[in-house]
Amino acid sequence: MPAAGLSLGEELKLSVRPEMITLSAAGGTASDGSLAGVVKDRAFIGNRIVYWVTLADGETLRCQEARTVAGMRFNAGAPVVASWPSEANVVLKG
């Protein structure tokens, strides 16, 4: 049964704030609630590091994390898994 205000079969979009996404090194397949991808690019932006991750379907996911003394954790081309808490999901009508 669909959630209130939604119709069965209706196209939806999922939005997640970039700072809510956690990247970890890929170690096999992605589990439920996570997506596998490859780091396409990365950049320092102020006190944050932004990663652009290409997913298997070709979509790009933008992720942010706090800049640390160690610097960037992933190089371009690195396989990663992106995950986030389910409460960070924002469902939008397509």
N, C-alpha and C positions, 0 to 999 in steps of 0.2 A: 504494500500500500504506500503510495507516495506521501511525502510530508505535506502539511497544510499549505495551500496555495500553489501546489505543483500538480501537474497532470502526468499520468502514466505515459511513458514514451516521449515526454517533452525534452527538448534539447536543453542541456544545462552547461554552465561553465563553472570551473572551480578556481577560486582565487585564494592565494596564500601570500601573506607579506613576506618579502625576500629575507628579512632578518629572522623569520620563524623557521626557515629551512636549514637543516643540519646536513653537512656533507661528510661522508666517511669514505675511506678507501674501499673500493669494490673488492669483495672477497667471495665471489660466487654470484648467485642470482639475487635480485631484489626480493624482499619479502613483502607480504601484504602491508599496505600503507607506506611503501617506499617505491622509488623509481630509479632505475639504473640509467646511467648516461656517461658521457665523456666531456671533460672540461674543454670548451671551445676557446675560451679566452678568460683573462683575469686582469684586474686592475686595482691599484690603490686609489681609494677615493676618500680623502680626509682620514678619519680614524677607522675606516672600514676597508675590507677587501671584498670586492665584488667578483663573483665567478659566473660565467655564462656556461651552462651545461646543455649539451645537445642530447635529447632523449632518443630512444629507438624509433619513434614515429616522426622524427625530424623537428619536433617542437623544441623551443629553447626555454630553459628555466633560468631565471636570474636569482642568484643566492647571495646573501651578504653575511659576513661574520666580522667580529671585532678584530682590528689589527693587533697582532701580538709582536713581541720582540723577535720571535722566531720567523716572522714574515709569512709569506704565502705557503700554505700547506700542500697545494696541488699545482702542478704544471699543466700547461695546455697539452691535451692528449691523454691526460690521466683518466682512467676509468674510475667512476665514483658512484655512490648510492646517495640519493637525496631522500630525506625523510623529515616529517614534521608532526607535531601533535594534532590529533583529529579536531581538537577545539579551535585550531587555527584556520580550519576550512571555512571559507565564505562561499556559499552556493549562489550563483547568479543565473537568472533565466537567460537562455541562449539567444 
